[in-house]
Each structure stands twice: as structure tokens, then as C-alpha cells.
Amino acid sequence: MKTFPYLTLDRQPGQLQPADADALATSISGGTLGPADMGYEEARKVWNAAVDRRPALIARCLTTSDVQAAVRFAAAHRMLLSVRGGGHHIAGHAVAEGGLMIDLSAMRAVAIDTSARTARVGPGALLADFDRAAQAHGLATPLGINSTTGVAGLTLGGGFGWLTRRYGMTADNLVGATVVTADGALHAVSADVEPDLFWALRGGGGNFGVVTSFEFKLHAVGPEVYAGLVVYPFTQARQVLRAWRDFTAKAPDELAVWTVMRKAPPLPFLPASVHGTDVVIFALVYSGSVAEGERAAAPVLAFGDRVASALGPTPYAGFQTAFDPLLAPGGRNYWKSNNFAALSDWAIDQMVGSAAALPGPECEIFVAHLGGAMARVPPQATPFAGRDARYIMNVHGRWSDARDDERVRSWARQVFEAAAPHATGGGYVNFLTEDEAERTAASYGPNFARLQSIKQRYDPGNLFRMNLNIAPLAA
Ligand SMILES: Cc1cc2nc3c(=O)[nH]c(=O)nc-3n(C[C@H](O)[C@H](O)[C@H](O)COP(=O)(O)OP(=O)(O)OC[C@H]3O[C@@H](n4cnc5c(N)ncnc54)[C@H](O)[C@@H]3O)c2cc1C
């Protein structure tokens, strides 16, 4: 009879007996997949194709009790455990070599309560699932800017996007959750019930258990918003970025203007002669009325001599998919990110210098415009400590040939190092790569010790370690 080789929590080799593997398979409604099964190759893939790991078994969970069975099984066998929401984390923590992967991707239901203005969201839901369901009622909560990202990982790490300046981070809008802890118990938590565990879920990552349902508050948004892109030639980068910095410092909360420096993609509104040339793109959303948005965003058209623009009334849920083609799954990716409380001329010059040497057509330097409601939440109110970050730069190294791995990664590291002297020194766990585990504590700043003591209470054996890990206090 065939045994299943696996890795323990300490990454030592183990063997599962066939009867144990069968018992797990029958206790999970969606069954399990092993390396020889059809569907295994697809199920083990994550967004970042540079991550290529082969779990020993994949538990295809459909219900909360499936999740409880899988957690208890991993704990009983001291099996390395990973949890997959949308599979988007750059570090690929959703999949562990030789581990048990709890695959939540089929638990995608979204239920909107229009009278309470809340949403109950399954742990496998993607941003598109949530946005579509909520926008059917003219409602939304702040999410990220790529619709194939998982709601689960985004929320557990903090989460920000176009609505964050107006309504805070994704985690700020979480009002309740159900979570399976390392002992297999189910906890329904909120600000009033097990408040420490609830607090830890609002930015502490997947360290505390498997969330099987999220409850969010919703806000009136759109369904049409004033949104779009304004494109400038890279030769004007210094001038337009300084104008953007000065403008965004005073922008109303309803307006978010992000920037990206990259080679121009073949967008229909860009002249063909511009495709593939270096450009500075401003992407913006005004979440109030369309008429006010047009007025508020007008200065973005006058930062310099623009190449083209495509601004106007746009369905919010549609704009949430605008960047999907540039960030599709299947590419090799490496990121480096810095938080900035303000952007000095010097920091802008560093970014522009780095963008002049993009190592490939898909590489880019992205800067999110934050502040507003996000900055008004005290840093200790949730684990996310970087409330002072008015701008977060994310260097997207993206390529397709493994022979370019080191070349692109080293460019991204250089961009990060070059800008670091003017950054806050903080970080954002949803953007940290696998080789940045040492930035975890700095990202949580004054909240790290509280997170460690909650980890000690709910996961003293560190079963949930495939993440930007917070070791239990005693460890
Ligand atoms: C293309 C792209 C665009 C992005 N844009 C933004 C953006 O605009 N704003 C932003 O804030 N972030 C953004 N991110 C980062 C994103 O927030 C993180 O990648 C996030 O972790 C994705 O969540 P996921 O569920 O898809 O990932 P996964 O890789 O499935 O999970 C991430 C982590 O959370 C854990 N986890 C997942 N589900 C659960 C659960 N139910 N219970 C417990 N632990 C769980 C996993 O084990 C893993 O450690 C983007 C990422 C990508 C790839």
C-alpha cells in the first residue's frame, strides 16, 4: 500500500499511512488531492509562477467543518500546513513543499445584507466576487486594485485600494469573523467577543487560525465613479511626479491618485507610437459624485504635456478590473516595497532614476496614494502600524524566463535600497517577499509584542507558520 511522504512542522521527513490519508479524504467534503491525482497540478499553482511547490496533500474544503477536520489532521500529524485564499501573496505562502494545503478556493459565497449594510464573505472569494455582489446594490468596502486577489489574505494583512482614503483599510471595515484555531475549535469573534483574537485578525496575517467567514461593513459607492488614467512621457517624470506629490498632499479623501512608471502597455486610447515607450501613468478614482470628481481631478490633466488620457464616468466594479491584464497570474514576480510619510524631491529622483533602468517590459514602479481615513485610525487600533504611510512604493519585478531571476530581483532590491533613506522603515506584510521575514517585526512596530502574546494564546505550537510569521511569545 502506498504511503504519502510529507514534511513535518520542523521540515523533517514523515510518512502518512494510507489509512490516515484515506481518513482525511473522507472527512473533507471536497475530498483531497495527492500528486498523482487529476487536478493536483492546477490546484497547487499560486499567482507567482516563481513559486513552484508540491504539497503532499491538498484538502479541498467546502465547509467550516472541512477546515476543522484538516486543521486537526495537520496538528495530529505535526504536518506542515498552508492555507490558500486567493493564492496571490508574492511569497507563495499558500503552498508548502511537502505540506498539507487547505484550499479554500471553492468557499466563495458572498451574501449582502442591504438593510444592515454588511457583507458576509467566504474565505475563497476574490475581490471580483465581493465587488460584483456589493455593487449590485451600489455598495462597496475598500479592497485592493486587482480583482483576482483573495479577500482573505488581503484583509488579514490590512488591505488598501481606491476607497481607503475615504473609508479606511479593508481590515478597518471588518466587523466580525469565524475562525478555526490550531486546536480545531471554531470561534465567532468581533470587537465584543474575543476582542484580542478579532484585533489580531485585522492585519496580523494568517498567524492565528483559518478564517472561514468574514463580515464587513459596506458604504454607498457608485455604481458609477469618476475614474481613469492620465499618461505623461517619461521625459517629464520629475516634473509631473512633483506636481502629483504636491497635489495629493491636499487632495480630498474621496480622491485617490496612484502612479506607475513603466513601459506603456498597448491601451486602446494610447497612440501606437507610444506603446512600449517609457511613461508615467496616473490612475485615479473619485468615489463621490461624478461631477465633483471631474472638478477635483482636473489638475491631474495639467501636471505637464500629457500623451493621452481616458477619464470619465466608469462603473466602479469595472475599474476594479482595470489592472488585471497587467498583473495576470502565471508571470514570475519579485517585489520590494517602502512606506513613505512624505515624498521628498530626493526620493522622487531616486524612483525616476530607477525607472529609467527598468530590466524588462513588465517591470514597474507603483506608488499608492494613501492617508485620509486610513491615517486617522490610531496605529494601535489594528495590527497594521504603518498609518503614517501616505505613499507606499511597490517595485514590481515581473518577467517570464527563469534565467532572468537574479537580474530582475537585484534591480528591485537596488530600487528599494536607493529610496530607503527617506522611507519610514516600516513595511506592509502583504507586500513582503519570502526573503524578507526579518521585516515582519518592523512592519508591526509597537503592535508586535501584543501579536506575539495573542499567538501564544491561540497557536502556541506555531501550527500556522506559512506566513510572515509571528512566533509565539514563549518561543
Ligand atoms: C496582482 C496583485 C495585486 C495586489 N494589489 C493589492 C492592493 O491593491 N492592495 C493591497 O493591500 N494588497 C494588494 N496585493 C497584495 C495582497 O493583499 C496579498 O497578496 C494578499 O495576501 C492576497 O491574499 P490571497 O488570499 O489572494 O493570498 P494567499 O496567498 O492565498 O494568502 C495570503 C496569506 O494569507 C493566508 N490566508 C489566506 N486565506 C486565509 C484564511 N482564510 N485564513 C487564514 N489565513 C489565510 C495564507 O496562508 C497566506 O499566508 C496584491 C497582490 C497581487 C498579487
The ligand as a Tripos MOL2 file, in Angstrom:
@<TRIPOS>MOLECULE
LIG
   53    58     1     0     0
SMALL
NO_CHARGES

@<TRIPOS>ATOM
      1 C1         -1.5880   41.3910   -8.5380 C.3       1 LIG1
      2 C2         -1.6850   41.7890   -7.1010 C.ar      1 LIG1
      3 C3         -2.2600   42.9950   -6.7570 C.ar      1 LIG1
      4 C4         -2.3590   43.3640   -5.4070 C.ar      1 LIG1
      5 N1         -2.9240   44.5670   -5.0810 N.ar      1 LIG1
      6 C5         -3.0560   44.8960   -3.7730 C.ar      1 LIG1
      7 C6         -3.6980   46.1120   -3.4040 C.ar      1 LIG1
      8 O1         -4.1510   46.8800   -4.2290 O.2       1 LIG1
      9 N2         -3.8040   46.3960   -2.0800 N.ar      1 LIG1
     10 C7         -3.3240   45.5540   -1.1270 C.ar      1 LIG1
     11 O2         -3.4770   45.8720    0.0650 O.2       1 LIG1
     12 N3         -2.7070   44.4040   -1.4480 N.ar      1 LIG1
     13 C8         -2.5710   44.0550   -2.7460 C.ar      1 LIG1
     14 N4         -1.9430   42.8920   -3.0790 N.ar      1 LIG1
     15 C9         -1.3490   42.0750   -2.0220 C.3       1 LIG1
     16 C10        -2.3900   41.1630   -1.4420 C.3       1 LIG1
     17 O3         -3.0500   41.8670   -0.4100 O.3       1 LIG1
     18 C11        -1.7190   39.9210   -0.8310 C.3       1 LIG1
     19 O4         -1.0810   39.2160   -1.8490 O.3       1 LIG1
     20 C12        -2.7260   39.0430   -0.1270 C.3       1 LIG1
     21 O5         -2.0300   38.1860    0.7250 O.3       1 LIG1
     22 C13        -3.5330   38.2300   -1.0940 C.3       1 LIG1
     23 O6         -4.4640   37.4110   -0.4460 O.3       1 LIG1
     24 P1         -4.8240   35.9920   -1.0740 P.3       1 LIG1
     25 O7         -5.9110   35.4050   -0.2600 O.co2     1 LIG1
     26 O8         -5.0410   36.1180   -2.5410 O.co2     1 LIG1
     27 O9         -3.4510   35.2320   -0.9070 O.3       1 LIG1
     28 P2         -2.9680   33.8430   -0.3410 P.3       1 LIG1
     29 O10        -1.6030   33.6840   -0.9320 O.co2     1 LIG1
     30 O11        -3.9530   32.7610   -0.5770 O.co2     1 LIG1
     31 O12        -2.8760   34.1040    1.2030 O.3       1 LIG1
     32 C14        -2.0120   35.0610    1.7660 C.3       1 LIG1
     33 C15        -1.6830   34.6780    3.2050 C.3       1 LIG1
     34 O13        -2.8750   34.6440    3.9720 O.3       1 LIG1
     35 C16        -3.1070   33.3400    4.4930 C.3       1 LIG1
     36 N5         -4.5300   33.0480    4.3370 N.ar      1 LIG1
     37 C17        -5.2600   33.0780    3.2080 C.ar      1 LIG1
     38 N6         -6.5360   32.8210    3.4700 N.ar      1 LIG1
     39 C18        -6.6360   32.6220    4.7950 C.ar      1 LIG1
     40 C19        -7.7120   32.3340    5.6810 C.ar      1 LIG1
     41 N7         -8.9530   32.2070    5.2460 N.pl3     1 LIG1
     42 N8         -7.4380   32.1970    6.9950 N.ar      1 LIG1
     43 C20        -6.1780   32.3300    7.4600 C.ar      1 LIG1
     44 N9         -5.1160   32.6080    6.6740 N.ar      1 LIG1
     45 C21        -5.3560   32.7560    5.3590 C.ar      1 LIG1
     46 C22        -2.2440   32.4290    3.6470 C.3       1 LIG1
     47 O14        -1.8580   31.2850    4.3260 O.3       1 LIG1
     48 C23        -1.0580   33.3040    3.3230 C.3       1 LIG1
     49 O15        -0.1390   33.2980    4.3770 O.3       1 LIG1
     50 C24        -1.8590   42.4990   -4.4150 C.ar      1 LIG1
     51 C25        -1.2930   41.2760   -4.7740 C.ar      1 LIG1
     52 C26        -1.1970   40.9250   -6.0950 C.ar      1 LIG1
     53 C27        -0.5400   39.6350   -6.4750 C.3       1 LIG1
@<TRIPOS>BOND
     1     1     2 1
     2     2     3 ar
     3     2    52 ar
     4     3     4 ar
     5     4     5 ar
     6     4    50 ar
     7     5     6 ar
     8     6     7 ar
     9     6    13 1
    10     7     8 2
    11     7     9 ar
    12     9    10 ar
    13    10    11 2
    14    10    12 ar
    15    12    13 ar
    16    13    14 ar
    17    14    15 1
    18    14    50 ar
    19    15    16 1
    20    16    17 1
    21    16    18 1
    22    18    19 1
    23    18    20 1
    24    20    21 1
    25    20    22 1
    26    22    23 1
    27    23    24 1
    28    24    25 2
    29    24    26 1
    30    24    27 1
    31    27    28 1
    32    28    29 2
    33    28    30 1
    34    28    31 1
    35    31    32 1
    36    32    33 1
    37    33    34 1
    38    33    48 1
    39    34    35 1
    40    35    36 1
    41    35    46 1
    42    36    37 ar
    43    36    45 ar
    44    37    38 ar
    45    38    39 ar
    46    39    40 ar
    47    39    45 ar
    48    40    41 1
    49    40    42 ar
    50    42    43 ar
    51    43    44 ar
    52    44    45 ar
    53    46    47 1
    54    46    48 1
    55    48    49 1
    56    50    51 ar
    57    51    52 ar
    58    52    53 1
@<TRIPOS>SUBSTRUCTURE
     1 LIG1         1 GROUP 0 **** ****
